[in-house]
Amino acid sequence: MPTCSACKEDVEELKMVSVGGKKKKLCEDCADRARESEAVAEESEAVVQQMMGFKGRR
Ligand SMILES: [Zn+2]
């Protein structure tokens, strides 16, 4: 039985989610949460870059 690396629950199926550029295997619940926080992080970063007139690459 695979174990979620976030909540340590045994689950039937793990989902591969990339969080902060790292691939993680999470259960469905944690995968959803990770995806949400990832989307929020990307959004706020885009806002900061716009405010600073940032045009280059990181
Ligand atoms: Zn989990």
N, CA, C, O and the ligand as a Tripos MOL2 file, in Angstrom:
@<TRIPOS>MOLECULE
protein
  233   231    59     0     0
PROTEIN
NO_CHARGES

@<TRIPOS>ATOM
      1 N           0.8510   -1.2040    0.0000 N.3       1 MET1
      2 CA          0.0000    0.0000    0.0000 C.3       1 MET1
      3 C           0.8840    1.2510    0.0000 C.2       1 MET1
      4 O           1.6960    1.4210    0.9100 O.2       1 MET1
      5 N           0.7500    2.1080   -0.9750 N.am      2 PRO2
      6 CA          1.5670    3.3390   -0.9810 C.3       2 PRO2
      7 C           1.1390    4.3040    0.1170 C.2       2 PRO2
      8 O          -0.0220    4.3390    0.5230 O.2       2 PRO2
      9 N           2.0920    5.0710    0.5780 N.am      3 THR3
     10 CA          1.8250    6.0190    1.6540 C.3       3 THR3
     11 C           2.0300    7.4430    1.1420 C.2       3 THR3
     12 O           3.0230    7.7330    0.4740 O.2       3 THR3
     13 N           1.1040    8.3110    1.4520 N.am      4 CYS4
     14 CA          1.2170    9.7150    1.0670 C.3       4 CYS4
     15 C           2.3610   10.3520    1.8550 C.2       4 CYS4
     16 O           2.4820   10.1560    3.0640 O.2       4 CYS4
     17 N           3.1950   11.1170    1.1530 N.am      5 SER5
     18 CA          4.3540   11.6930    1.8300 C.3       5 SER5
     19 C           3.9830   12.9330    2.6300 C.2       5 SER5
     20 O           4.8120   13.4440    3.3820 O.2       5 SER5
     21 N           2.7650   13.4270    2.4870 N.am      6 ALA6
     22 CA          2.3520   14.6210    3.2260 C.3       6 ALA6
     23 C           1.5860   14.2520    4.4900 C.2       6 ALA6
     24 O           1.9270   14.7300    5.5730 O.2       6 ALA6
     25 N           0.5590   13.4120    4.3780 N.am      7 CYS7
     26 CA         -0.2710   13.1340    5.5450 C.3       7 CYS7
     27 C           0.0040   11.7520    6.1260 C.2       7 CYS7
     28 O          -0.5800   11.3710    7.1400 O.2       7 CYS7
     29 N           0.8980   11.0000    5.4780 N.am      8 LYS8
     30 CA          1.3040    9.6790    5.9700 C.3       8 LYS8
     31 C           0.1660    8.6710    6.0230 C.2       8 LYS8
     32 O           0.2160    7.6920    6.7670 O.2       8 LYS8
     33 N          -0.8440    8.9240    5.2320 N.am      9 GLU9
     34 CA         -1.9500    7.9820    5.1770 C.3       9 GLU9
     35 C          -1.6660    6.9380    4.1090 C.2       9 GLU9
     36 O          -1.0420    7.2230    3.0870 O.2       9 GLU9
     37 N          -2.1270    5.7560    4.3610 N.am     10 ASP10
     38 CA         -2.0630    4.7410    3.3250 C.3      10 ASP10
     39 C          -3.2010    4.9690    2.3410 C.2      10 ASP10
     40 O          -4.3630    5.0770    2.7310 O.2      10 ASP10
     41 N          -2.8600    5.0390    1.0870 N.am     11 VAL11
     42 CA         -3.8900    5.2830    0.0800 C.3      11 VAL11
     43 C          -3.7730    4.2560   -1.0370 C.2      11 VAL11
     44 O          -2.7370    3.6120   -1.2040 O.2      11 VAL11
     45 N          -4.8360    4.1170   -1.7860 N.am     12 GLU12
     46 CA         -4.8200    3.1410   -2.8760 C.3      12 GLU12
     47 C          -3.9570    3.6180   -4.0180 C.2      12 GLU12
     48 O          -3.2650    2.8360   -4.6700 O.2      12 GLU12
     49 N          -4.0100    4.9270   -4.2520 N.am     13 GLU13
     50 CA         -3.2990    5.4700   -5.3990 C.3      13 GLU13
     51 C          -2.6860    6.8130   -5.0400 C.2      13 GLU13
     52 O          -3.3320    7.6650   -4.4290 O.2      13 GLU13
     53 N          -1.4400    6.9870   -5.4270 N.am     14 LEU14
     54 CA         -0.7750    8.2690   -5.2000 C.3      14 LEU14
     55 C          -0.7680    9.0670   -6.4930 C.2      14 LEU14
     56 O          -0.7050    8.5150   -7.5910 O.2      14 LEU14
     57 N          -0.8330   10.3550   -6.3310 N.am     15 LYS15
     58 CA         -0.7840   11.2360   -7.4980 C.3      15 LYS15
     59 C           0.5670   11.9360   -7.5170 C.2      15 LYS15
     60 O           1.0890   12.3570   -6.4850 O.2      15 LYS15
     61 N           1.1160   12.0490   -8.7220 N.am     16 MET16
     62 CA          2.3510   12.8010   -8.8790 C.3      16 MET16
     63 C           2.0040   14.2680   -9.0420 C.2      16 MET16
     64 O           1.3110   14.6550   -9.9830 O.2      16 MET16
     65 N           2.4910   15.0790   -8.1200 N.am     17 VAL17
     66 CA          2.2410   16.5110   -8.2120 C.3      17 VAL17
     67 C           3.5810   17.2130   -8.1380 C.2      17 VAL17
     68 O           4.4430   16.8240   -7.3500 O.2      17 VAL17
     69 N           3.7650   18.2420   -8.9490 N.am     18 SER18
     70 CA          4.9980   18.9950   -8.8300 C.3      18 SER18
     71 C           4.7430   20.2270   -7.9840 C.2      18 SER18
     72 O           3.9190   21.0820   -8.3100 O.2      18 SER18
     73 N           5.4880   20.2870   -6.8750 N.am     19 VAL19
     74 CA          5.3270   21.3730   -5.9100 C.3      19 VAL19
     75 C           6.6540   22.1060   -5.8180 C.2      19 VAL19
     76 O           7.6680   21.5310   -5.4240 O.2      19 VAL19
     77 N           6.6370   23.3580   -6.1770 N.am     20 GLY20
     78 CA          7.8670   24.1370   -6.1370 C.3      20 GLY20
     79 C           8.9620   23.5220   -6.9940 C.2      20 GLY20
     80 O          10.1400   23.5630   -6.6380 O.2      20 GLY20
     81 N           8.5660   22.9530   -8.1200 N.am     21 GLY21
     82 CA          9.5280   22.3650   -9.0320 C.3      21 GLY21
     83 C           9.9660   20.9610   -8.6510 C.2      21 GLY21
     84 O          10.7850   20.3480   -9.3350 O.2      21 GLY21
     85 N           9.4150   20.4580   -7.5560 N.am     22 LYS22
     86 CA          9.7650   19.1010   -7.1370 C.3      22 LYS22
     87 C           8.5680   18.1900   -7.3050 C.2      22 LYS22
     88 O           7.4300   18.5700   -7.0260 O.2      22 LYS22
     89 N           8.8400   17.0040   -7.7580 N.am     23 LYS23
     90 CA          7.7550   16.0380   -7.9180 C.3      23 LYS23
     91 C           7.5100   15.3410   -6.5940 C.2      23 LYS23
     92 O           8.4370   14.8630   -5.9410 O.2      23 LYS23
     93 N           6.2400   15.2930   -6.2120 N.am     24 LYS24
     94 CA          5.8930   14.6160   -4.9710 C.3      24 LYS24
     95 C           4.7680   13.6530   -5.2330 C.2      24 LYS24
     96 O           3.9120   13.8760   -6.0890 O.2      24 LYS24
     97 N           4.7860   12.5750   -4.4770 N.am     25 LYS25
     98 CA          3.6920   11.6230   -4.5750 C.3      25 LYS25
     99 C           2.7630   11.8510   -3.3970 C.2      25 LYS25
    100 O           3.1420   11.6660   -2.2410 O.2      25 LYS25
    101 N           1.5490   12.2530   -3.7090 N.am     26 LEU26
    102 CA          0.5950   12.5970   -2.6640 C.3      26 LEU26
    103 C          -0.7320   11.9120   -2.9180 C.2      26 LEU26
    104 O          -1.0550   11.5310   -4.0430 O.2      26 LEU26
    105 N          -1.4920   11.7670   -1.8450 N.am     27 CYS27
    106 CA         -2.8400   11.2490   -2.0180 C.3      27 CYS27
    107 C          -3.6900   12.3280   -2.6850 C.2      27 CYS27
    108 O          -3.2460   13.4630   -2.8570 O.2      27 CYS27
    109 N          -4.8930   11.9690   -3.0500 N.am     28 GLU28
    110 CA         -5.7160   12.8890   -3.8220 C.3      28 GLU28
    111 C          -5.9810   14.1780   -3.0600 C.2      28 GLU28
    112 O          -5.9300   15.2660   -3.6330 O.2      28 GLU28
    113 N          -6.2640   14.0540   -1.7720 N.am     29 ASP29
    114 CA         -6.5460   15.2330   -0.9490 C.3      29 ASP29
    115 C          -5.3590   16.1830   -0.9290 C.2      29 ASP29
    116 O          -5.4980   17.3760   -1.1990 O.2      29 ASP29
    117 N          -4.1940   15.6410   -0.6060 N.am     30 CYS30
    118 CA         -3.0000   16.4630   -0.5140 C.3      30 CYS30
    119 C          -2.6140   17.0060   -1.8840 C.2      30 CYS30
    120 O          -2.1090   18.1230   -1.9930 O.2      30 CYS30
    121 N          -2.8500   16.2260   -2.9160 N.am     31 ALA31
    122 CA         -2.5250   16.6730   -4.2710 C.3      31 ALA31
    123 C          -3.3450   17.9010   -4.6210 C.2      31 ALA31
    124 O          -2.8310   18.8670   -5.1850 O.2      31 ALA31
    125 N          -4.6300   17.8540   -4.2780 N.am     32 ASP32
    126 CA         -5.4850   19.0070   -4.5540 C.3      32 ASP32
    127 C          -4.9880   20.2330   -3.8050 C.2      32 ASP32
    128 O          -4.8980   21.3270   -4.3630 O.2      32 ASP32
    129 N          -4.6670   20.0330   -2.5290 N.am     33 ARG33
    130 CA         -4.2090   21.1660   -1.7120 C.3      33 ARG33
    131 C          -2.8950   21.7180   -2.2600 C.2      33 ARG33
    132 O          -2.7000   22.9310   -2.3350 O.2      33 ARG33
    133 N          -2.0070   20.8180   -2.6370 N.am     34 ALA34
    134 CA         -0.7010   21.2410   -3.1480 C.3      34 ALA34
    135 C          -0.8740   22.0350   -4.4350 C.2      34 ALA34
    136 O          -0.2200   23.0570   -4.6430 O.2      34 ALA34
    137 N          -1.7540   21.5560   -5.2840 N.am     35 ARG35
    138 CA         -1.9860   22.2570   -6.5470 C.3      35 ARG35
    139 C          -2.5490   23.6520   -6.2920 C.2      35 ARG35
    140 O          -2.1740   24.6130   -6.9630 O.2      35 ARG35
    141 N          -3.4520   23.7530   -5.3160 N.am     36 GLU36
    142 CA         -4.0460   25.0470   -5.0070 C.3      36 GLU36
    143 C          -2.9890   26.0260   -4.5130 C.2      36 GLU36
    144 O          -2.9070   27.1550   -4.9950 O.2      36 GLU36
    145 N          -2.1820   25.5900   -3.5540 N.am     37 SER37
    146 CA         -1.1990   26.5110   -2.9970 C.3      37 SER37
    147 C          -0.1430   26.8610   -4.0380 C.2      37 SER37
    148 O           0.4090   27.9620   -4.0310 O.2      37 SER37
    149 N           0.1310   25.9200   -4.9260 N.am     38 GLU38
    150 CA          1.0850   26.1860   -6.0020 C.3      38 GLU38
    151 C           0.5350   27.2620   -6.9270 C.2      38 GLU38
    152 O           1.2700   28.1600   -7.3390 O.2      38 GLU38
    153 N          -0.7510   27.1810   -7.2560 N.am     39 ALA39
    154 CA         -1.3710   28.1610   -8.1410 C.3      39 ALA39
    155 C          -1.3380   29.5380   -7.4940 C.2      39 ALA39
    156 O          -1.0750   30.5380   -8.1620 O.2      39 ALA39
    157 N          -1.6050   29.5890   -6.1900 N.am     40 VAL40
    158 CA         -1.5910   30.8610   -5.4680 C.3      40 VAL40
    159 C          -0.1890   31.4390   -5.4660 C.2      40 VAL40
    160 O          -0.0160   32.6420   -5.6660 O.2      40 VAL40
    161 N           0.8050   30.6110   -5.2460 N.am     41 ALA41
    162 CA          2.1880   31.0850   -5.2070 C.3      41 ALA41
    163 C           2.5890   31.6470   -6.5570 C.2      41 ALA41
    164 O           3.2410   32.6890   -6.6260 O.2      41 ALA41
    165 N           2.2100   30.9740   -7.6250 N.am     42 GLU42
    166 CA          2.5580   31.4610   -8.9520 C.3      42 GLU42
    167 C           1.8760   32.7840   -9.2470 C.2      42 GLU42
    168 O           2.4660   33.6760   -9.8560 O.2      42 GLU42
    169 N           0.6290   32.9070   -8.8110 N.am     43 GLU43
    170 CA         -0.1090   34.1310   -9.0490 C.3      43 GLU43
    171 C           0.5280   35.3110   -8.3360 C.2      43 GLU43
    172 O           0.7180   36.3760   -8.9240 O.2      43 GLU43
    173 N           0.8610   35.1140   -7.0500 N.am     44 SER44
    174 CA          1.4040   36.2380   -6.3050 C.3      44 SER44
    175 C           2.7880   36.6000   -6.8400 C.2      44 SER44
    176 O           3.1820   37.7660   -6.8040 O.2      44 SER44
    177 N           3.5100   35.6290   -7.3230 N.am     45 GLU45
    178 CA          4.8230   35.9310   -7.8880 C.3      45 GLU45
    179 C           4.6640   36.7540   -9.1690 C.2      45 GLU45
    180 O           5.4280   37.6870   -9.4170 O.2      45 GLU45
    181 N           3.6790   36.4030   -9.9650 N.am     46 ALA46
    182 CA          3.4310   37.1460  -11.2010 C.3      46 ALA46
    183 C           3.0710   38.5850  -10.8770 C.2      46 ALA46
    184 O           3.4960   39.5050  -11.5750 O.2      46 ALA46
    185 N           2.2930   38.7880   -9.8270 N.am     47 VAL47
    186 CA          1.8940   40.1350   -9.4320 C.3      47 VAL47
    187 C           3.1120   40.9440   -9.0110 C.2      47 VAL47
    188 O           3.2600   42.1030   -9.3980 O.2      47 VAL47
    189 N           3.9780   40.3340   -8.2210 N.am     48 VAL48
    190 CA          5.1820   41.0210   -7.7650 C.3      48 VAL48
    191 C           6.0540   41.3910   -8.9650 C.2      48 VAL48
    192 O           6.5960   42.4950   -9.0370 O.2      48 VAL48
    193 N           6.1800   40.4600   -9.8970 N.am     49 GLN49
    194 CA          7.0160   40.7260  -11.0640 C.3      49 GLN49
    195 C           6.4390   41.8620  -11.8940 C.2      49 GLN49
    196 O           7.1850   42.6770  -12.4380 O.2      49 GLN49
    197 N           5.1340   41.9210  -11.9940 N.am     50 GLN50
    198 CA          4.5030   43.0020  -12.7410 C.3      50 GLN50
    199 C           4.7540   44.3380  -12.0720 C.2      50 GLN50
    200 O           5.0580   45.3310  -12.7330 O.2      50 GLN50
    201 N           4.6240   44.3550  -10.7580 N.am     51 MET51
    202 CA          4.8120   45.5940  -10.0090 C.3      51 MET51
    203 C           6.2300   46.1270  -10.1870 C.2      51 MET51
    204 O           6.4470   47.3380  -10.2360 O.2      51 MET51
    205 N           7.1730   45.2290  -10.2800 N.am     52 MET52
    206 CA          8.5620   45.6490  -10.3990 C.3      52 MET52
    207 C           8.9730   45.8590  -11.8520 C.2      52 MET52
    208 O          10.1110   46.2310  -12.1380 O.2      52 MET52
    209 N           8.0390   45.6160  -12.7640 N.am     53 GLY53
    210 CA          8.3580   45.7330  -14.1720 C.3      53 GLY53
    211 C           9.3660   44.6820  -14.5910 C.2      53 GLY53
    212 O          10.1910   44.9020  -15.4780 O.2      53 GLY53
    213 N           9.2820   43.5510  -13.9440 N.am     54 PHE54
    214 CA         10.2440   42.4820  -14.1700 C.3      54 PHE54
    215 C           9.9630   41.8180  -15.5070 C.2      54 PHE54
    216 O           8.8510   41.3480  -15.7480 O.2      54 PHE54
    217 N          10.9670   41.7760  -16.3780 N.am     55 LYS55
    218 CA         10.7130   41.1880  -17.6940 C.3      55 LYS55
    219 C          11.6530   40.0140  -17.9870 C.2      55 LYS55
    220 O          11.4030   39.2220  -18.8960 O.2      55 LYS55
    221 N          12.7160   39.9110  -17.2240 N.am     56 GLY56
    222 CA         13.6990   38.8700  -17.5150 C.3      56 GLY56
    223 C          13.3210   37.5320  -16.9250 C.2      56 GLY56
    224 O          12.2390   37.3420  -16.3690 O.2      56 GLY56
    225 N          14.2450   36.6220  -17.0670 N.am     57 ARG57
    226 CA         14.0350   35.3060  -16.4960 C.3      57 ARG57
    227 C          14.6360   35.2440  -15.1130 C.2      57 ARG57
    228 O          15.5090   36.0330  -14.7510 O.2      57 ARG57
    229 N          14.1430   34.2850  -14.3480 N.am     58 ARG58
    230 CA         14.7130   34.0890  -13.0280 C.3      58 ARG58
    231 C          16.0420   33.3980  -13.1410 C.2      58 ARG58
    232 O          16.6920   33.1390  -12.1280 O.2      58 ARG58
    233 ZN         -2.0900   12.8800    1.8350 Zn       59 ZN59
@<TRIPOS>BOND
     1     1     2 1
     2     2     3 1
     3     3     4 2
     4     3     5 am
     5     5     6 1
     6     6     7 1
     7     7     8 2
     8     7     9 am
     9     9    10 1
    10    10    11 1
    11    11    12 2
    12    11    13 am
    13    13    14 1
    14    14    15 1
    15    15    16 2
    16    15    17 am
    17    17    18 1
    18    18    19 1
    19    19    20 2
    20    19    21 am
    21    21    22 1
    22    22    23 1
    23    23    24 2
    24    23    25 am
    25    25    26 1
    26    26    27 1
    27    27    28 2
    28    27    29 am
    29    29    30 1
    30    30    31 1
    31    31    32 2
    32    31    33 am
    33    33    34 1
    34    34    35 1
    35    35    36 2
    36    35    37 am
    37    37    38 1
    38    38    39 1
    39    39    40 2
    40    39    41 am
    41    41    42 1
    42    42    43 1
    43    43    44 2
    44    43    45 am
    45    45    46 1
    46    46    47 1
    47    47    48 2
    48    47    49 am
    49    49    50 1
    50    50    51 1
    51    51    52 2
    52    51    53 am
    53    53    54 1
    54    54    55 1
    55    55    56 2
    56    55    57 am
    57    57    58 1
    58    58    59 1
    59    59    60 2
    60    59    61 am
    61    61    62 1
    62    62    63 1
    63    63    64 2
    64    63    65 am
    65    65    66 1
    66    66    67 1
    67    67    68 2
    68    67    69 am
    69    69    70 1
    70    70    71 1
    71    71    72 2
    72    71    73 am
    73    73    74 1
    74    74    75 1
    75    75    76 2
    76    75    77 am
    77    77    78 1
    78    78    79 1
    79    79    80 2
    80    79    81 am
    81    81    82 1
    82    82    83 1
    83    83    84 2
    84    83    85 am
    85    85    86 1
    86    86    87 1
    87    87    88 2
    88    87    89 am
    89    89    90 1
    90    90    91 1
    91    91    92 2
    92    91    93 am
    93    93    94 1
    94    94    95 1
    95    95    96 2
    96    95    97 am
    97    97    98 1
    98    98    99 1
    99    99   100 2
   100    99   101 am
   101   101   102 1
   102   102   103 1
   103   103   104 2
   104   103   105 am
   105   105   106 1
   106   106   107 1
   107   107   108 2
   108   107   109 am
   109   109   110 1
   110   110   111 1
   111   111   112 2
   112   111   113 am
   113   113   114 1
   114   114   115 1
   115   115   116 2
   116   115   117 am
   117   117   118 1
   118   118   119 1
   119   119   120 2
   120   119   121 am
   121   121   122 1
   122   122   123 1
   123   123   124 2
   124   123   125 am
   125   125   126 1
   126   126   127 1
   127   127   128 2
   128   127   129 am
   129   129   130 1
   130   130   131 1
   131   131   132 2
   132   131   133 am
   133   133   134 1
   134   134   135 1
   135   135   136 2
   136   135   137 am
   137   137   138 1
   138   138   139 1
   139   139   140 2
   140   139   141 am
   141   141   142 1
   142   142   143 1
   143   143   144 2
   144   143   145 am
   145   145   146 1
   146   146   147 1
   147   147   148 2
   148   147   149 am
   149   149   150 1
   150   150   151 1
   151   151   152 2
   152   151   153 am
   153   153   154 1
   154   154   155 1
   155   155   156 2
   156   155   157 am
   157   157   158 1
   158   158   159 1
   159   159   160 2
   160   159   161 am
   161   161   162 1
   162   162   163 1
   163   163   164 2
   164   163   165 am
   165   165   166 1
   166   166   167 1
   167   167   168 2
   168   167   169 am
   169   169   170 1
   170   170   171 1
   171   171   172 2
   172   171   173 am
   173   173   174 1
   174   174   175 1
   175   175   176 2
   176   175   177 am
   177   177   178 1
   178   178   179 1
   179   179   180 2
   180   179   181 am
   181   181   182 1
   182   182   183 1
   183   183   184 2
   184   183   185 am
   185   185   186 1
   186   186   187 1
   187   187   188 2
   188   187   189 am
   189   189   190 1
   190   190   191 1
   191   191   192 2
   192   191   193 am
   193   193   194 1
   194   194   195 1
   195   195   196 2
   196   195   197 am
   197   197   198 1
   198   198   199 1
   199   199   200 2
   200   199   201 am
   201   201   202 1
   202   202   203 1
   203   203   204 2
   204   203   205 am
   205   205   206 1
   206   206   207 1
   207   207   208 2
   208   207   209 am
   209   209   210 1
   210   210   211 1
   211   211   212 2
   212   211   213 am
   213   213   214 1
   214   214   215 1
   215   215   216 2
   216   215   217 am
   217   217   218 1
   218   218   219 1
   219   219   220 2
   220   219   221 am
   221   221   222 1
   222   222   223 1
   223   223   224 2
   224   223   225 am
   225   225   226 1
   226   226   227 1
   227   227   228 2
   228   227   229 am
   229   229   230 1
   230   230   231 1
   231   231   232 2
@<TRIPOS>SUBSTRUCTURE
     1 MET1         2 RESIDUE 1 A MET
     2 PRO2         6 RESIDUE 1 A PRO
     3 THR3        10 RESIDUE 1 A THR
     4 CYS4        14 RESIDUE 1 A CYS
     5 SER5        18 RESIDUE 1 A SER
     6 ALA6        22 RESIDUE 1 A ALA
     7 CYS7        26 RESIDUE 1 A CYS
     8 LYS8        30 RESIDUE 1 A LYS
     9 GLU9        34 RESIDUE 1 A GLU
    10 ASP10       38 RESIDUE 1 A ASP
    11 VAL11       42 RESIDUE 1 A VAL
    12 GLU12       46 RESIDUE 1 A GLU
    13 GLU13       50 RESIDUE 1 A GLU
    14 LEU14       54 RESIDUE 1 A LEU
    15 LYS15       58 RESIDUE 1 A LYS
    16 MET16       62 RESIDUE 1 A MET
    17 VAL17       66 RESIDUE 1 A VAL
    18 SER18       70 RESIDUE 1 A SER
    19 VAL19       74 RESIDUE 1 A VAL
    20 GLY20       78 RESIDUE 1 A GLY
    21 GLY21       82 RESIDUE 1 A GLY
    22 LYS22       86 RESIDUE 1 A LYS
    23 LYS23       90 RESIDUE 1 A LYS
    24 LYS24       94 RESIDUE 1 A LYS
    25 LYS25       98 RESIDUE 1 A LYS
    26 LEU26      102 RESIDUE 1 A LEU
    27 CYS27      106 RESIDUE 1 A CYS
    28 GLU28      110 RESIDUE 1 A GLU
    29 ASP29      114 RESIDUE 1 A ASP
    30 CYS30      118 RESIDUE 1 A CYS
    31 ALA31      122 RESIDUE 1 A ALA
    32 ASP32      126 RESIDUE 1 A ASP
    33 ARG33      130 RESIDUE 1 A ARG
    34 ALA34      134 RESIDUE 1 A ALA
    35 ARG35      138 RESIDUE 1 A ARG
    36 GLU36      142 RESIDUE 1 A GLU
    37 SER37      146 RESIDUE 1 A SER
    38 GLU38      150 RESIDUE 1 A GLU
    39 ALA39      154 RESIDUE 1 A ALA
    40 VAL40      158 RESIDUE 1 A VAL
    41 ALA41      162 RESIDUE 1 A ALA
    42 GLU42      166 RESIDUE 1 A GLU
    43 GLU43      170 RESIDUE 1 A GLU
    44 SER44      174 RESIDUE 1 A SER
    45 GLU45      178 RESIDUE 1 A GLU
    46 ALA46      182 RESIDUE 1 A ALA
    47 VAL47      186 RESIDUE 1 A VAL
    48 VAL48      190 RESIDUE 1 A VAL
    49 GLN49      194 RESIDUE 1 A GLN
    50 GLN50      198 RESIDUE 1 A GLN
    51 MET51      202 RESIDUE 1 A MET
    52 MET52      206 RESIDUE 1 A MET
    53 GLY53      210 RESIDUE 1 A GLY
    54 PHE54      214 RESIDUE 1 A PHE
    55 LYS55      218 RESIDUE 1 A LYS
    56 GLY56      222 RESIDUE 1 A GLY
    57 ARG57      226 RESIDUE 1 A ARG
    58 ARG58      230 RESIDUE 1 A ARG
    59 ZN59       233 GROUP 0 **** ****
